[in-house]
Amino acid sequence: MASPSPNNTNKSKNQLVSNMIKQGFISNPYISPSPSLPHTTHIPTRPTNPRPTLFEIMSEEHTRESKHAHRVSKVLAYAPFPAVGDVRMTIAGRDGFKVSMDVHRRVLVGKSRFFADKIKRIDGSHHTVEILDCDDVEVYVETLVLMYCDDLKKKLIGEDVSKVLGLLKIASAIMFDDGVLACLEYLEAVPWSQQEEEKVVSHLSQLQLPDSAADNILQRLVTEPSTSSRSDDILQRLLTGVLHAKDDKARREMKKVISRLLRENTNNSSSHESNLDISRDTLYHLCHKCLTSLILCLSEATSADDNRQDRGVLMGDIAREADNLQWLVDILIDRKMGDEFVKLWAEQKELSVLHSKIPTMYRHEISKITAQLCVAIGRGNLLVPKDVRYCLLSTWLESLYDDFGWMKRAGRSIDKKLVEEGLGQTILTLPLAQQQTILLTWFDRFLNKGDDCPNIQRAFEVWWRRSFVRQYAVDSELQLALCDYTE
């Protein structure tokens, strides 16, 4: 039988050594896992064995240290250490993992004011330095490696914001000024996600950095008082721009964007996270301008000849101004400022008369405003006196009835059930005599128009029971008595 060749024997030995290093039986010259007892770690339990075995604990510890070792090995593999160092640096983490490496006194003293103060008082040519209880051994090693780099800015390119924040924390702690400056320049230049933005603010507030350095970065988040504009002025400019936009698609898109942002602002204001100040006067100023334009468009349309070439343009302007008003009303309701608009809309007698003279296909967008207000009142989101509520229905209910069929068919922006429920609830907030007048009129109309008339029979049933089944009597001292109608 032939004996194995020397090359094969050496190859087998090398393979054996490699396997032993991977299994942790032989230490890496750069990486030395701590021999201390394993750190307590939560391990998922098994139904039959609620406590982890010693093997499971050792396996968990070995896996964790192997991951640490692999990452640190990659960092050290590309470390520009020029020769054997004269300082033995050991960095130990709180989890028991530690790394030992040879670095150079001249680099530590020249780049770090912390190490310069500590090492210069130690005599001898060789030193041993231990850094204990590190949060992240890997980031500490990377910070030391940065001390050997000539172009720190180039070295940081491609790193994520979280990693650079970690480097900044270590560089600040050891007073590595060039590293701090490089990290700050990186953070100032790269974009941030929303999550990274919060981390940047948190880290900069915790570190002892010069105010000018932190301010330079935070300028993308905070406006200087001398250059800032009142938020109300900015909002008025944005809203006016959308209302007068020439491109309809862009106008619709930006309406959605601004509405969403304002809604977020309203939600955040309850937790004191918002500094956006929107005045009622600004919103109502825009509402009045839209109303004036809408009345002007309707007046021109009603007096225009049917053969007039720009009649179609006028009708388009009517729908556009009505759509603009719907958007503003939504904003007012969201911001709990819509009570005044209900009164304003209820008093538009002239507009209501003009509305009746315009073809339904062009005017139904105006009736959507009435529907909006009824839905908000029916939900309790608008609190207005009963005379204003009755005036609203007296002025606009017939128009809403006339346009309801077109409102349902013309687009997806109307929720039939929602409008019917809101209208019914609004009627039921009125005095019983007014409920009766409105609902009896609706009864006759519904029988003739069917689906082209809002179906508010639920409100009709409530009114019926209030009137004939569960009658309440009020005596002279304002005490209520319930009388069941049994006849």
VEXPA-548705 format. One line per field, with one value per residue (C-alpha): residue number from 1; x, y, z. Coordinates in steps of 0.02 Angstrom, whole numbers, plus 50000, padded with zeros to 5 digits. Each point is the difference from the previous one (the first is absolute). Example, Ala and Ser with C-alpha at 12.3 -4.5 7.8 and 13.67 -1.06 7.14 Angstrom:
<nodes>
pos = (1|2)
X = (50615|50069)
Y = (49775|50172)
Z = (50390|49967)
</nodes>
This chain:
<nodes>
pos = (1|2|3|4|5|6|7|8|9|10|11|12|13|14|15|16|17|18|19|20|21|22|23|24|25|26|27|28|29|30|31|32|33|34|35|36|37|38|39|40|41|42|43|44|45|46|47|48|49|50|51|52|53|54|55|56|57|58|59|60|61|62|63|64|65|66|67|68|69|70|71|72|73|74|75|76|77|78|79|80|81|82|83|84|85|86|87|88|89|90|91|92|93|94|95|96|97|98|99|100|101|102|103|104|105|106|107|108|109|110|111|112|113|114|115|116|117|118|119|120|121|122|123|124|125|126|127|128|129|130|131|132|133|134|135|136|137|138|139|140|141|142|143|144|145|146|147|148|149|150|151|152|153|154|155|156|157|158|159|160|161|162|163|164|165|166|167|168|169|170|171|172|173|174|175|176|177|178|179|180|181|182|183|184|185|186|187|188|189|190|191|192|193|194|195|196|197|198|199|200|201|202|203|204|205|206|207|208|209|210|211|212|213|214|215|216|217|218|219|220|221|222|223|224|225|226|227|228|229|230|231|232|233|234|235|236|237|238|239|240|241|242|243|244|245|246|247|248|249|250|251|252|253|254|255|256|257|258|259|260|261|262|263|264|265|266|267|268|269|270|271|272|273|274|275|276|277|278|279|280|281|282|283|284|285|286|287|288|289|290|291|292|293|294|295|296|297|298|299|300|301|302|303|304|305|306|307|308|309|310|311|312|313|314|315|316|317|318|319|320|321|322|323|324|325|326|327|328|329|330|331|332|333|334|335|336|337|338|339|340|341|342|343|344|345|346|347|348|349|350|351|352|353|354|355|356|357|358|359|360|361|362|363|364|365|366|367|368|369|370|371|372|373|374|375|376|377|378|379|380|381|382|383|384|385|386|387|388|389|390|391|392|393|394|395|396|397|398|399|400|401|402|403|404|405|406|407|408|409|410|411|412|413|414|415|416|417|418|419|420|421|422|423|424|425|426|427|428|429|430|431|432|433|434|435|436|437|438|439|440|441|442|443|444|445|446|447|448|449|450|451|452|453|454|455|456|457|458|459|460|461|462|463|464|465|466|467|468|469|470|471|472|473|474|475|476|477|478|479|480|481|482|483|484|485|486|487)
X = (50000|50073|50037|49921|50107|50073|49892|49841|50052|50032|49835|49907|50085|49957|49820|49996|50071|49877|49855|50063|50010|49823|49939|50086|50130|50147|49998|50020|50157|49892|49841|49993|49827|49982|50018|49877|49834|49863|49893|49819|49897|49817|49984|49832|49946|49933|49836|50085|50154|49963|50182|50138|50134|50184|50029|49868|50075|50176|49935|49911|50156|50112|49885|49994|50188|50029|49895|50095|50165|49954|49951|50153|50114|49935|50037|50177|50035|49998|50076|50147|50113|50179|50104|50003|49930|50069|49832|49897|49820|49862|49818|49870|49813|49867|49948|50172|50067|50171|50131|50188|50109|50166|49988|50121|50030|50041|49831|49900|50089|49996|49815|49914|50011|49931|50139|50131|49956|49998|50152|50123|50009|50054|50188|50075|49996|49855|49831|49842|49834|49831|49832|49861|49809|49984|49826|50062|50175|49989|49966|50140|50122|49941|50028|50180|50025|49939|50148|50116|49905|50059|49835|49863|49863|50036|50006|49823|49919|49870|49977|49823|49950|49983|50179|50069|49903|50084|50171|49960|49956|50166|50102|49922|50034|50186|50016|50048|49968|50034|49881|49865|50017|49994|49843|49914|50042|49931|49838|49977|50019|49900|49811|49909|49848|49870|50065|50180|49946|49939|50162|50106|49905|50010|50188|50046|49902|50094|50178|50107|50028|50031|49834|50054|50037|49831|49907|50076|49923|49834|49969|49907|49876|49993|49977|50091|49876|50069|49965|49842|49829|49839|49923|49834|50078|50077|49836|49905|50124|49985|49811|49984|50119|49896|49835|50067|50098|49986|50031|49851|50095|50137|49868|49910|50163|50062|49831|50020|50178|49962|49842|50100|50138|49875|49910|50165|50032|49829|50032|50172|49938|49916|50171|50081|50112|49934|50050|49890|49888|49851|49885|49813|50009|50112|49886|49842|50081|50028|49822|49928|50107|49938|49819|50018|50076|49863|49860|50083|50016|49818|49941|50094|49938|49817|50008|50102|49925|49989|50099|50138|50168|50072|49847|50088|50147|49883|49921|50172|50044|49843|50049|50178|49951|49877|50137|50117|49868|49976|50187|50001|49847|50089|50148|49885|49909|50163|50065|49834|49975|49850|49858|50011|49994|49834|49922|50088|49937|49824|49988|50043|49824|50059|50116|49860|49886|50137|50036|49823|50024|50153|49990|50016|50153|50100|49929|49997|50176|49923|49877|50145|50045|49829|50024|50171|49925|49855|50118|50108|49847|49928|50162|50012|50156|49914|49907|49884|49837|49835|49946|50159|49969|49821|50057|50127|49866|49875|50125|50081|49895|49898|50160|50073|49845|50008|50185|50007|49980|50143|50107|49985|50038|50130|50144|50066|50031|49824|49947|49811|49971|50110|49907|49829|50050|50073|49848|49880|50097|50007|49811|49976|50099|49862|49843|49866|49884|50140|50042|49819|49996|50161|49966|49821|50064|50137|49869|49904|50158|50074|49841|50016|50190|50056|50188|50031|49947|50099|49926|49983|49866|50097|49981|49817|49975|50083|49890|49846|50040|50038|49833|49882|50078|50108|49931|50081|49899|50080|49916|50017|50157|50091|49984|49983|49869|49996|49832|49984|49880|49883|49847)
Y = (50000|50167|50128|50173|50131|50145|50125|49905|49985|50189|50036|49888|50085|50173|49947|49932|50162|50102|49898|50017|50189|50005|49895|50114|49876|50106|50189|50120|50108|50158|49942|49924|49951|50023|49841|50069|49918|50021|50156|49962|49995|49961|49840|49937|49856|49832|49933|49847|50093|50177|50032|50009|49867|50040|49951|50124|50140|49962|49989|50167|50081|49925|50057|50177|50012|49924|50137|50134|49919|49990|50183|50062|49889|50084|50171|49951|49913|50169|50101|50105|49957|50032|49885|49912|50121|50052|50006|49845|50060|49891|50049|49904|50009|49987|49832|49924|50009|50082|50038|50024|50083|50088|50186|50147|50125|50141|49979|49991|50151|50099|49972|49983|50125|49866|49876|50138|50044|49818|49929|50145|49969|49817|49963|49863|49956|49877|50032|49903|50090|49925|50077|49914|49993|50059|50010|49943|49925|49999|50187|50038|49900|50090|50167|49951|49945|50172|50078|49921|50066|50155|50037|49973|50073|49875|49858|50039|50005|49863|49974|50011|50140|49887|49937|50176|50055|49858|50055|50179|49945|49908|50137|50129|49894|49978|50179|49945|50172|49957|49853|50108|50129|49866|49921|50168|50047|49832|50020|50177|49944|49837|49982|49925|49890|50051|49868|50057|50180|49959|49908|50148|50122|49881|49969|50182|50051|49872|50035|50143|50086|50183|50087|50059|49822|49932|50153|49979|49827|50042|50145|49879|49974|50171|50170|50151|50125|50141|49909|49905|50050|49985|49831|50085|50099|49843|49906|50141|49998|49811|49997|50146|49915|49841|50093|50093|49857|49986|49813|49904|49839|50089|50097|49841|49917|50145|50016|49822|50032|50161|49927|49850|50109|50116|49849|49933|50171|50000|49828|50049|50161|49898|49936|50173|49946|50129|50181|50037|50148|50007|50146|49994|50168|49930|49854|50105|50132|49866|49935|50173|50017|49832|50047|50165|49911|49868|50130|50094|49840|49954|50176|49996|49825|50042|50156|49920|49946|49811|50017|50099|49917|50021|49931|49833|50091|50091|49836|49927|50150|49971|49820|50054|50135|49881|49869|50130|50043|49816|49986|50154|49936|49835|50094|50106|49846|49907|50148|50024|50172|49964|50069|50174|49931|49912|50170|50076|49863|50005|50185|49978|50033|50083|49856|49876|50089|50006|49817|49951|50079|49898|49826|49864|49919|50159|50054|49838|50035|50147|49885|49893|50145|49986|49812|50026|50114|49883|49853|50101|50062|49824|49934|50138|50076|50168|50083|50138|50071|49923|50156|49988|49815|50035|50145|49886|49875|50135|50076|49844|49844|50014|50022|49846|49900|50060|49958|49838|49887|50085|50001|49810|49969|50133|49935|49893|50145|49988|49866|49983|49914|50125|50149|49923|49962|50175|50086|49896|50033|50187|50005|49907|50134|50126|50033|49867|50118|50041|49815|49968|50136|49940|49814|50010|50098|49871|49860|50068|50031|49829|49914|50092|49999|49837|49972|50175|50066|49969|49854|50067|49879|49962|50181|49990|49851|50089|50152|49886|49917|50166|50070|49854|49858|50071|50172|50115|50132|50152|50076|50178|49962|49923|49822|49866|49864|49850|49952|49841|50022|49849|50054)
Z = (50000|49949|50135|49984|49918|50105|49904|50041|50182|50015|49913|50124|50147|49932|49977|50178|50071|49898|50066|50179|49982|49933|50146|50125|50065|49938|50024|49855|50020|49991|50084|50174|50064|50185|50104|50127|50041|49870|50012|50049|49840|49971|49898|49936|50110|49948|50069|50079|50064|50062|50048|49867|50007|50026|49819|49940|50103|49935|49821|50016|50073|49867|49859|50068|50022|49828|49921|50097|49951|49817|49988|50096|49895|49842|50075|50052|49835|49912|50143|49937|50147|49935|50112|50166|50127|50167|50090|50039|49991|50074|49977|50101|49977|50133|49930|50036|49822|49984|49870|50020|49868|49981|49962|50004|50137|49879|49914|50161|50074|49838|49960|50169|50142|50117|49962|49997|50179|50058|49910|50016|50189|49976|49985|49892|49817|50006|50076|50036|49991|50044|49955|50098|49993|49820|49925|49829|49983|49810|49988|50123|49894|49843|50085|50041|49819|49942|50094|49872|49848|49908|49914|50128|49891|49862|50127|50062|49828|49986|50187|50069|50117|50152|49981|49984|50154|50095|49937|50049|50177|50023|49914|50115|50155|49961|49934|49825|49926|49818|50014|50079|49862|49863|50075|50016|49820|49942|50098|49934|49818|49987|49995|50150|50014|50129|50121|49973|50025|50175|50039|49941|50111|50149|49982|49973|50154|50106|49940|50063|49834|49957|49971|49827|49944|50053|49936|49827|49988|50078|49881|49887|50143|50086|49920|50066|50077|49894|49836|50046|49935|50095|49965|49965|49857|49928|50013|49915|49857|49980|50008|49879|49880|50000|49980|49848|49922|49812|49988|50071|50029|50098|50096|50054|50048|50106|50085|50062|50057|50094|50078|50063|50072|50085|50072|50068|50076|50082|50075|50062|50079|50137|50053|49986|49854|49877|49979|49849|50035|49880|50029|49977|49911|49863|49963|50000|49891|49869|50023|49966|49844|49934|50038|49908|49849|50004|50002|49857|49896|50031|49957|49835|49960|50032|49892|49860|49836|49978|49838|50081|49963|50174|50088|50026|50078|50119|50053|50031|50107|50105|50035|50039|50125|50084|50013|50077|50130|50042|50034|50113|50094|50031|50074|50110|50065|50035|50098|50093|49922|49891|50108|49924|49824|50033|50035|49850|49884|50072|49957|49815|49937|49840|49961|50031|49877|49867|50033|49950|49828|49952|49920|50132|49920|50034|50168|50100|50068|50095|50088|50061|50116|50083|50014|50083|50131|50036|50023|50121|50097|50005|50073|50129|49920|49972|50143|49941|50069|49946|49905|49895|49968|49947|49891|49916|49952|49952|49878|49926|50032|49839|49900|50084|49955|49819|49979|50099|49848|49909|50157|50010|49816|49964|50104|50140|50118|50073|50124|49978|50167|50092|49928|50038|50180|50025|49926|50106|50160|49962|49978|50165|50094|49961|50103|49971|49905|49876|49985|49952|49867|49918|50009|49935|49850|49976|50010|49850|49901|50034|49939|49834|49974|50081|49991|49933|50171|50160|50097|50179|50057|50159|50052|49948|50117|50145|49973|49993|50166|50082|49938|50024|50101|50138|50030|50128|50093|50082|50153|50060|50102|49850|50062|49865|50007|49881|49926|49895|49856|50008|49902)
</nodes>
